């Protein structure tokens, strides 16, 4: 006997939107026995080539979106930039368990901060900015340095402005012409963390082990687990995670980004409905990865209890590192490479990653540093700390 809210093999999962993780998501869906439809505006994407059903169209092409949705038993979106109106529209024709509310929270920094305030979760002090006068007034309470960010993530390429002194405020006038911004205090910190969580329709959650991350230009470049945390800090991070998970209307895997200030305080930076690069670690660092857990939750299946695996390091490969990393491809027997097959002219775009299961995270970070390929990443502060 089948249950209406359960997906079974040979039913169809649709993937809406394209990202570097789409081919992996598609692979695990097919491995579990599902047919996979793919909707993308990029007819050359690797995921489109792998899908059973292919739909090419813009995100405002309602006719093609409707045909796609009606072909699928359930749809997963795989991009945090998809407009929630699109999700609302296709929900008329198929099931979208992730819903649209977490998209609204993650795309609008003001909504996101209001959400954190409602839960009494610590975050960097901020103010809403419409005019230059707002900056002059807010800086008295926020202090220097501060960061000016567009309310809508992705606006003007998500261009930010660091305000170190009063002279920098004048440079903000051009940015404010494009819309409303927020200005938040720059909280000094050395360590960023990521917690990957999967949530079921009944609200039950399973969290992966905490990951420590190194960022460059807002993208995770290096990550590793396990992490060395004071037990009280780890307990508080899990409490924050549970509080967020209880108060979102979402089914699937998502990421909570946090950082630890020099003062010892924990700050939440973001919650996002994404399959994060930080979660790629769990191919080796746990008995199940974020992709399989995501599909299990979407399909209404019980989630796998996490068993900690091998300590692992993730290292992103950008376009500008692609040629040089090929030497490592030949000589590193314990480096596990993945390449996304995406075409890009931007030297900072990720084109792949390497996973390195290890007995010693500090030794592995030193070996990555020794290649000289990722000269802009501060490995030293991490392996010396550990």
The 8 nearest C-alpha neighbors of each residue, nearest first, counted from 0:
[[1, 2, 3, 5, 7, 4, 6, 8],
 [2, 0, 3, 5, 7, 4, 6, 8],
 [1, 3, 5, 4, 0, 6, 7, 299],
 [2, 4, 5, 1, 6, 299, 0, 7],
 [5, 3, 2, 299, 6, 298, 1, 300],
 [6, 4, 299, 2, 298, 3, 7, 300],
 [7, 5, 298, 10, 299, 4, 8, 3],
 [6, 8, 10, 9, 5, 33, 298, 32],
 [7, 9, 32, 33, 10, 31, 6, 34],
 [10, 8, 33, 34, 32, 7, 11, 6],
 [11, 9, 33, 8, 7, 34, 72, 6],
 [12, 10, 34, 71, 72, 35, 33, 13],
 [13, 11, 35, 73, 74, 71, 72, 36],
 [12, 14, 74, 36, 71, 35, 37, 75],
 [15, 13, 37, 75, 76, 74, 36, 38],
 [14, 16, 76, 38, 75, 77, 37, 13],
 [17, 15, 39, 77, 78, 76, 38, 14],
 [16, 18, 21, 39, 77, 78, 15, 19],
 [19, 17, 20, 21, 78, 77, 16, 22],
 [18, 20, 21, 339, 17, 22, 341, 350],
 [19, 21, 18, 23, 22, 24, 274, 339],
 [20, 22, 24, 18, 23, 19, 46, 17],
 [23, 21, 46, 25, 24, 20, 26, 45],
 [24, 22, 26, 25, 20, 21, 27, 290],
 [25, 23, 21, 27, 26, 22, 290, 20],
 [24, 26, 22, 28, 23, 27, 21, 29],
 [27, 25, 23, 29, 24, 28, 30, 22],
 [26, 28, 30, 29, 24, 25, 31, 291],
 [27, 29, 25, 31, 30, 26, 33, 24],
 [28, 30, 33, 32, 26, 31, 27, 34],
 [29, 31, 27, 32, 28, 26, 33, 25],
 [32, 30, 28, 29, 33, 27, 8, 291],
 [31, 33, 8, 29, 30, 9, 28, 34],
 [34, 32, 9, 8, 29, 10, 28, 11],
 [33, 35, 11, 9, 10, 29, 12, 51],
 [36, 34, 12, 51, 11, 50, 13, 33],
 [35, 37, 52, 13, 50, 51, 53, 14],
 [38, 36, 14, 53, 13, 50, 47, 54],
 [37, 39, 54, 15, 55, 16, 14, 53],
 [40, 38, 16, 55, 41, 17, 56, 37],
 [39, 41, 56, 57, 55, 42, 38, 58],
 [42, 40, 39, 43, 44, 55, 17, 47],
 [41, 43, 44, 55, 40, 47, 39, 48],
 [44, 42, 41, 45, 47, 48, 46, 341],
 [45, 43, 47, 46, 41, 42, 48, 341],
 [44, 46, 48, 47, 340, 43, 49, 22],
 [45, 47, 22, 49, 48, 44, 21, 50],
 [48, 46, 50, 44, 49, 45, 37, 53],
 [47, 49, 45, 46, 50, 44, 43, 53],
 [48, 50, 46, 47, 45, 51, 22, 25],
 [51, 49, 47, 52, 35, 36, 48, 37],
 [50, 52, 35, 36, 34, 53, 49, 37],
 [53, 51, 36, 50, 37, 35, 54, 34],
 [54, 52, 37, 36, 47, 50, 38, 55],
 [53, 55, 38, 37, 56, 39, 67, 52],
 [56, 54, 39, 40, 38, 42, 53, 41],
 [57, 55, 40, 60, 39, 54, 63, 58],
 [58, 56, 60, 40, 59, 55, 39, 63],
 [57, 59, 60, 56, 85, 40, 64, 61],
 [60, 58, 57, 61, 85, 56, 64, 62],
 [61, 59, 57, 58, 62, 63, 56, 64],
 [60, 62, 64, 63, 59, 65, 58, 88],
 [61, 63, 65, 64, 60, 66, 67, 59],
 [64, 62, 66, 65, 61, 60, 67, 56],
 [63, 65, 61, 67, 62, 66, 68, 60],
 [64, 66, 68, 62, 63, 67, 61, 69],
 [67, 65, 63, 69, 64, 68, 70, 62],
 [68, 66, 64, 70, 65, 69, 63, 54],
 [67, 69, 65, 71, 70, 66, 93, 92],
 [68, 70, 66, 71, 67, 92, 65, 93],
 [69, 71, 67, 68, 66, 72, 11, 36],
 [72, 70, 11, 73, 68, 69, 13, 12],
 [71, 73, 11, 12, 93, 10, 94, 70],
 [72, 74, 94, 12, 71, 95, 93, 13],
 [75, 73, 13, 95, 12, 14, 94, 71],
 [76, 74, 14, 13, 15, 77, 95, 73],
 [77, 75, 15, 14, 78, 16, 74, 81],
 [76, 78, 16, 15, 17, 75, 14, 18],
 [77, 79, 80, 16, 81, 76, 18, 17],
 [78, 80, 81, 272, 273, 102, 77, 271],
 [81, 79, 78, 82, 106, 102, 153, 152],
 [82, 80, 79, 78, 83, 85, 16, 102],
 [81, 83, 84, 85, 80, 86, 102, 58],
 [82, 84, 86, 99, 85, 87, 102, 81],
 [85, 83, 87, 82, 86, 88, 99, 81],
 [86, 84, 88, 83, 87, 82, 89, 58],
 [87, 85, 83, 88, 89, 84, 90, 99],
 [86, 88, 84, 90, 85, 89, 83, 99],
 [89, 87, 85, 86, 90, 91, 84, 92],
 [90, 88, 91, 86, 92, 87, 68, 85],
 [89, 91, 93, 87, 92, 88, 94, 95],
 [92, 90, 89, 88, 93, 87, 94, 68],
 [91, 93, 90, 89, 69, 68, 65, 94],
 [94, 92, 90, 68, 73, 91, 69, 72],
 [93, 95, 73, 90, 96, 74, 72, 92],
 [94, 96, 74, 97, 98, 73, 90, 75],
 [97, 95, 98, 250, 94, 297, 249, 75],
 [98, 96, 250, 249, 95, 251, 99, 75],
 [99, 97, 96, 95, 249, 100, 86, 248],
 [98, 100, 83, 102, 101, 86, 103, 97],
 [99, 101, 103, 102, 98, 104, 248, 249],
 [102, 100, 104, 103, 99, 105, 272, 249],
 [103, 101, 105, 99, 100, 104, 106, 83],
 [102, 104, 100, 101, 106, 105, 107, 99],
 [105, 103, 111, 101, 102, 110, 106, 107],
 [104, 106, 102, 271, 103, 107, 101, 111],
 [107, 105, 152, 103, 104, 151, 102, 108],
 [108, 106, 151, 110, 109, 150, 104, 105],
 [107, 109, 111, 150, 110, 112, 151, 106],
 [108, 110, 112, 111, 107, 150, 113, 181],
 [111, 109, 113, 107, 104, 112, 108, 114],
 [112, 110, 104, 108, 114, 109, 113, 105],
 [113, 111, 115, 109, 114, 110, 116, 108],
 [112, 114, 116, 110, 111, 115, 109, 117],
 [113, 115, 111, 117, 112, 116, 110, 118],
 [116, 114, 112, 118, 120, 117, 113, 119],
 [117, 115, 119, 113, 118, 114, 120, 112],
 [118, 116, 114, 115, 119, 113, 120, 112],
 [117, 119, 115, 116, 120, 114, 242, 243],
 [120, 118, 116, 117, 115, 121, 114, 122],
 [121, 119, 115, 118, 116, 122, 239, 267],
 [120, 122, 266, 267, 119, 265, 123, 115],
 [123, 121, 266, 267, 124, 120, 268, 115],
 [122, 124, 184, 183, 125, 186, 266, 121],
 [125, 123, 184, 183, 122, 141, 126, 182],
 [126, 124, 183, 182, 184, 123, 181, 141],
 [125, 127, 182, 181, 128, 137, 183, 124],
 [126, 128, 181, 180, 182, 129, 125, 179],
 [129, 127, 180, 181, 133, 130, 179, 126],
 [128, 130, 179, 180, 133, 175, 127, 131],
 [131, 129, 132, 133, 128, 175, 134, 172],
 [132, 130, 134, 133, 172, 135, 129, 171],
 [131, 133, 135, 130, 134, 136, 129, 128],
 [134, 132, 136, 130, 131, 128, 135, 137],
 [135, 133, 137, 131, 132, 136, 138, 128],
 [136, 134, 132, 133, 138, 137, 131, 139],
 [135, 137, 133, 134, 138, 139, 132, 140],
 [138, 136, 134, 139, 140, 135, 133, 141],
 [137, 139, 141, 142, 140, 135, 136, 134],
 [140, 138, 137, 142, 141, 136, 135, 143],
 [139, 141, 138, 137, 142, 136, 124, 125],
 [142, 140, 138, 184, 139, 137, 124, 125],
 [141, 143, 138, 139, 140, 144, 145, 184],
 [144, 142, 145, 163, 164, 162, 141, 138],
 [143, 145, 163, 162, 185, 142, 184, 161],
 [144, 146, 184, 185, 162, 143, 183, 161],
 [147, 145, 161, 183, 182, 160, 162, 185],
 [146, 148, 182, 160, 159, 181, 161, 180],
 [147, 149, 159, 181, 180, 182, 146, 150],
 [150, 148, 180, 151, 181, 179, 154, 152],
 [151, 149, 180, 108, 107, 181, 179, 109],
 [152, 150, 107, 149, 154, 106, 153, 108],
 [151, 153, 106, 154, 157, 150, 107, 149],
 [152, 154, 157, 156, 151, 155, 80, 158],
 [153, 155, 157, 156, 152, 151, 149, 158],
 [156, 154, 157, 158, 153, 177, 149, 174],
 [155, 157, 153, 154, 158, 152, 159, 149],
 [158, 156, 153, 154, 155, 152, 159, 149],
 [159, 157, 156, 155, 148, 160, 154, 149],
 [160, 158, 148, 147, 157, 161, 146, 149],
 [159, 161, 147, 146, 162, 148, 158, 171],
 [162, 160, 146, 145, 163, 147, 159, 144],
 [161, 163, 145, 167, 144, 164, 146, 160],
 [162, 164, 144, 143, 161, 167, 145, 165],
 [165, 163, 166, 167, 162, 143, 144, 168],
 [164, 166, 167, 168, 163, 162, 169, 135],
 [165, 167, 164, 168, 169, 170, 163, 162],
 [168, 166, 162, 165, 169, 170, 164, 163],
 [169, 167, 170, 171, 165, 166, 162, 134],
 [168, 170, 171, 167, 172, 166, 131, 165],
 [171, 169, 168, 167, 172, 173, 174, 166],
 [170, 172, 174, 169, 168, 173, 175, 131],
 [173, 171, 175, 174, 170, 169, 131, 176],
 [174, 172, 176, 175, 171, 170, 177, 169],
 [175, 173, 171, 176, 172, 177, 178, 170],
 [174, 176, 177, 172, 178, 173, 171, 179],
 [175, 177, 174, 173, 178, 172, 179, 130],
 [178, 176, 175, 174, 179, 173, 155, 154],
 [179, 177, 175, 176, 180, 129, 149, 174],
 [178, 180, 129, 128, 150, 149, 175, 181],
 [181, 179, 149, 150, 128, 148, 127, 129],
 [180, 182, 127, 128, 148, 126, 147, 150],
 [183, 181, 147, 126, 125, 146, 148, 127],
 [184, 182, 125, 146, 124, 145, 123, 185],
 [183, 185, 145, 124, 141, 123, 186, 125],
 [184, 186, 145, 144, 146, 187, 183, 123],
 [187, 185, 184, 188, 260, 123, 261, 144],
 [188, 186, 260, 185, 261, 189, 262, 259],
 [187, 189, 260, 261, 190, 259, 186, 258],
 [190, 188, 191, 260, 187, 261, 259, 258],
 [189, 191, 259, 258, 188, 192, 211, 212],
 [192, 190, 258, 212, 211, 257, 259, 213],
 [191, 193, 211, 257, 210, 212, 258, 256],
 [192, 194, 256, 210, 255, 209, 257, 211],
 [193, 195, 209, 255, 254, 210, 196, 256],
 [194, 196, 254, 207, 253, 206, 278, 193],
 [197, 195, 206, 253, 252, 205, 207, 254],
 [196, 198, 252, 251, 205, 204, 253, 206],
 [199, 197, 204, 250, 251, 203, 202, 252],
 [198, 200, 296, 250, 202, 203, 201, 204],
 [199, 201, 202, 250, 198, 296, 249, 299],
 [200, 202, 199, 203, 198, 250, 204, 299],
 [203, 201, 199, 200, 198, 204, 245, 244],
 [202, 204, 199, 201, 198, 205, 200, 245],
 [205, 203, 198, 197, 199, 202, 206, 196],
 [204, 206, 197, 196, 198, 207, 304, 203],
 [207, 205, 196, 195, 197, 204, 208, 194],
 [206, 208, 195, 196, 209, 194, 305, 205],
 [209, 207, 210, 206, 225, 194, 224, 307],
 [210, 208, 194, 193, 207, 224, 226, 211],
 [209, 211, 224, 193, 192, 223, 194, 212],
 [212, 210, 192, 222, 223, 191, 226, 193],
 [213, 211, 222, 191, 192, 221, 210, 219],
 [212, 214, 221, 220, 219, 222, 191, 215],
 [215, 213, 219, 218, 220, 217, 212, 216],
 [214, 216, 217, 218, 220, 219, 213, 376],
 [217, 215, 218, 214, 219, 347, 220, 213],
 [216, 218, 215, 214, 219, 220, 213, 157],
 [219, 217, 214, 215, 216, 220, 213, 276],
 [218, 220, 214, 213, 221, 212, 215, 217],
 [221, 219, 315, 214, 213, 314, 218, 215],
 [220, 222, 314, 213, 313, 212, 219, 315],
 [223, 221, 212, 313, 211, 312, 277, 213],
 [224, 222, 312, 211, 311, 210, 313, 225],
 [225, 223, 210, 226, 310, 311, 211, 209],
 [224, 226, 310, 223, 210, 227, 209, 208],
 [225, 227, 224, 228, 211, 210, 209, 223],
 [226, 228, 225, 229, 385, 224, 211, 230],
 [229, 227, 230, 226, 233, 232, 231, 225],
 [228, 230, 232, 231, 233, 227, 234, 226],
 [231, 229, 233, 232, 234, 228, 235, 227],
 [232, 230, 234, 233, 229, 235, 228, 236],
 [233, 231, 235, 229, 234, 230, 236, 228],
 [232, 234, 230, 236, 235, 231, 228, 229],
 [233, 235, 231, 237, 232, 236, 230, 238],
 [234, 236, 238, 232, 237, 233, 239, 231],
 [237, 235, 233, 239, 238, 234, 240, 232],
 [236, 238, 240, 234, 235, 239, 241, 233],
 [237, 239, 235, 241, 240, 236, 242, 234],
 [240, 238, 242, 236, 237, 241, 235, 243],
 [239, 241, 237, 243, 238, 242, 244, 236],
 [240, 242, 244, 238, 239, 243, 245, 237],
 [243, 241, 239, 245, 240, 244, 238, 246],
 [242, 244, 240, 246, 245, 241, 239, 247],
 [243, 245, 241, 246, 242, 247, 240, 198],
 [246, 244, 242, 243, 247, 241, 202, 248],
 [245, 247, 243, 244, 242, 248, 118, 241],
 [248, 246, 244, 249, 245, 243, 101, 100],
 [249, 247, 100, 246, 101, 98, 250, 97],
 [250, 248, 97, 247, 98, 251, 101, 96],
 [249, 251, 97, 198, 199, 200, 96, 296],
 [252, 250, 293, 197, 198, 296, 297, 97],
 [251, 253, 197, 293, 196, 198, 274, 289],
 [252, 254, 272, 273, 196, 271, 195, 197],
 [255, 253, 195, 271, 270, 194, 196, 273],
 [254, 256, 270, 194, 193, 269, 195, 257],
 [257, 255, 193, 269, 268, 192, 267, 270],
 [258, 256, 267, 192, 268, 266, 191, 193],
 [257, 259, 191, 266, 192, 190, 265, 260],
 [258, 260, 265, 190, 264, 188, 263, 266],
 [261, 259, 188, 262, 263, 264, 187, 265],
 [260, 262, 188, 263, 187, 259, 189, 264],
 [261, 263, 260, 264, 259, 188, 187, 265],
 [262, 264, 260, 261, 259, 265, 232, 188],
 [263, 265, 260, 262, 259, 266, 261, 121],
 [266, 264, 259, 258, 260, 263, 267, 121],
 [265, 267, 122, 121, 258, 257, 268, 259],
 [268, 266, 257, 122, 269, 256, 121, 258],
 [267, 269, 257, 256, 266, 122, 258, 270],
 [268, 270, 256, 255, 267, 271, 105, 257],
 [271, 269, 255, 254, 105, 256, 272, 253],
 [270, 272, 105, 254, 273, 253, 269, 255],
 [273, 271, 253, 79, 254, 101, 252, 102],
 [274, 272, 253, 275, 271, 79, 254, 78],
 [273, 275, 253, 252, 276, 278, 289, 20],
 [274, 276, 277, 278, 273, 254, 279, 195],
 [277, 275, 279, 278, 274, 219, 280, 313],
 [278, 276, 275, 279, 222, 280, 210, 193],
 [277, 279, 280, 276, 275, 281, 289, 195],
 [278, 280, 276, 281, 277, 282, 275, 288],
 [281, 279, 278, 282, 284, 313, 283, 311],
 [280, 282, 284, 285, 288, 283, 279, 278],
 [281, 283, 288, 280, 284, 279, 285, 287],
 [284, 282, 281, 285, 309, 308, 280, 356],
 [283, 285, 308, 281, 309, 310, 280, 311],
 [286, 284, 308, 307, 281, 287, 306, 283],
 [285, 287, 306, 308, 305, 307, 288, 284],
 [288, 286, 285, 281, 291, 305, 282, 289],
 [287, 289, 281, 282, 290, 291, 292, 285],
 [288, 290, 292, 291, 278, 293, 252, 274],
 [291, 289, 293, 292, 288, 24, 294, 27],
 [290, 292, 294, 293, 289, 288, 295, 27],
 [293, 291, 295, 289, 290, 294, 302, 296],
 [294, 292, 251, 252, 290, 296, 291, 295],
 [295, 293, 297, 291, 296, 292, 298, 290],
 [294, 296, 300, 292, 298, 293, 297, 291],
 [295, 297, 299, 199, 293, 298, 251, 294],
 [296, 298, 294, 299, 295, 251, 96, 293],
 [297, 299, 6, 295, 296, 5, 300, 294],
 [300, 298, 5, 296, 297, 295, 4, 6],
 [299, 301, 295, 298, 296, 302, 5, 297],
 [302, 300, 303, 295, 299, 296, 199, 292],
 [303, 301, 292, 295, 300, 304, 296, 205],
 [302, 304, 305, 301, 292, 287, 205, 286],
 [303, 305, 302, 306, 205, 287, 286, 206],
 [304, 306, 303, 307, 286, 285, 207, 287],
 [307, 305, 286, 285, 308, 304, 287, 284],
 [308, 306, 285, 284, 305, 286, 309, 208],
 [307, 309, 284, 285, 283, 286, 306, 310],
 [308, 310, 284, 283, 311, 356, 357, 307],
 [311, 309, 357, 284, 224, 356, 225, 358],
 [310, 312, 356, 355, 223, 357, 284, 224],
 [311, 313, 223, 355, 354, 222, 356, 314],
 [314, 312, 354, 222, 221, 353, 280, 223],
 [313, 315, 221, 353, 352, 220, 312, 316],
 [316, 314, 352, 220, 351, 221, 317, 353],
 [315, 317, 352, 351, 349, 350, 320, 321],
 [318, 316, 349, 348, 320, 350, 319, 347],
 [317, 319, 346, 321, 320, 350, 348, 347],
 [318, 320, 346, 317, 321, 347, 322, 316],
 [321, 319, 317, 318, 323, 322, 316, 324],
 [320, 322, 318, 324, 323, 319, 317, 316],
 [323, 321, 324, 325, 320, 319, 326, 318],
 [324, 322, 325, 320, 321, 326, 372, 327],
 [323, 325, 327, 326, 321, 322, 320, 328],
 [324, 326, 328, 327, 323, 322, 329, 321],
 [325, 327, 328, 324, 329, 323, 330, 322],
 [328, 326, 330, 324, 329, 325, 331, 323],
 [327, 329, 325, 326, 330, 331, 324, 336],
 [328, 330, 327, 326, 331, 325, 332, 324],
 [329, 331, 327, 328, 332, 326, 325, 334],
 [332, 330, 327, 334, 333, 328, 329, 326],
 [331, 333, 334, 330, 329, 335, 328, 327],
 [334, 332, 331, 335, 355, 356, 357, 354],
 [335, 333, 355, 331, 332, 354, 353, 336],
 [334, 336, 354, 353, 355, 333, 337, 332],
 [337, 335, 353, 352, 334, 354, 338, 351],
 [336, 338, 351, 352, 353, 339, 335, 354],
 [339, 337, 351, 340, 350, 352, 336, 341],
 [338, 340, 351, 341, 350, 19, 337, 45],
 [339, 341, 338, 45, 342, 350, 44, 351],
 [342, 340, 339, 350, 343, 44, 45, 19],
 [341, 343, 340, 344, 350, 44, 43, 339],
 [344, 342, 345, 341, 348, 318, 346, 350],
 [343, 345, 346, 342, 318, 348, 347, 319],
 [344, 346, 347, 343, 348, 318, 319, 317],
 [345, 347, 319, 318, 348, 344, 317, 343],
 [348, 346, 317, 345, 318, 349, 319, 216],
 [347, 349, 317, 345, 346, 318, 350, 343],
 [350, 348, 317, 316, 351, 318, 347, 315],
 [351, 349, 317, 339, 318, 316, 338, 341],
 [352, 350, 338, 316, 339, 337, 349, 315],
 [351, 353, 315, 316, 337, 314, 336, 338],
 [352, 354, 336, 335, 314, 313, 334, 337],
 [355, 353, 313, 335, 312, 334, 356, 336],
 [354, 356, 334, 312, 311, 357, 335, 333],
 [357, 355, 311, 310, 309, 312, 354, 283],
 [356, 358, 359, 310, 311, 355, 360, 309],
 [357, 359, 310, 360, 356, 309, 311, 362],
 [360, 358, 362, 357, 361, 363, 310, 364],
 [359, 361, 363, 362, 364, 357, 358, 312],
 [362, 360, 382, 364, 363, 359, 365, 385],
 [363, 361, 365, 359, 360, 364, 366, 382],
 [362, 364, 366, 360, 365, 361, 367, 359],
 [363, 365, 367, 361, 366, 362, 378, 360],
 [366, 364, 368, 362, 363, 367, 369, 361],
 [365, 367, 369, 363, 368, 364, 362, 370],
 [368, 366, 364, 369, 365, 370, 363, 371],
 [367, 369, 365, 366, 370, 371, 364, 378],
 [368, 370, 366, 371, 367, 365, 372, 364],
 [369, 371, 372, 368, 367, 366, 373, 327],
 [372, 370, 369, 374, 373, 368, 367, 366],
 [373, 371, 370, 374, 320, 323, 324, 368],
 [374, 372, 375, 371, 376, 368, 320, 370],
 [373, 375, 376, 371, 372, 368, 377, 370],
 [376, 374, 373, 377, 215, 372, 378, 371],
 [377, 375, 374, 373, 378, 215, 213, 220],
 [378, 376, 379, 380, 375, 381, 374, 213],
 [377, 379, 381, 380, 376, 364, 382, 368],
 [380, 378, 381, 382, 377, 383, 365, 364],
 [379, 381, 383, 378, 382, 384, 377, 189],
 [382, 380, 384, 379, 378, 383, 385, 361],
 [381, 383, 361, 385, 384, 379, 380, 364],
 [382, 384, 380, 385, 381, 379, 361, 378],
 [385, 383, 381, 382, 380, 379, 361, 227],
 [384, 382, 383, 381, 361, 227, 360, 380]]
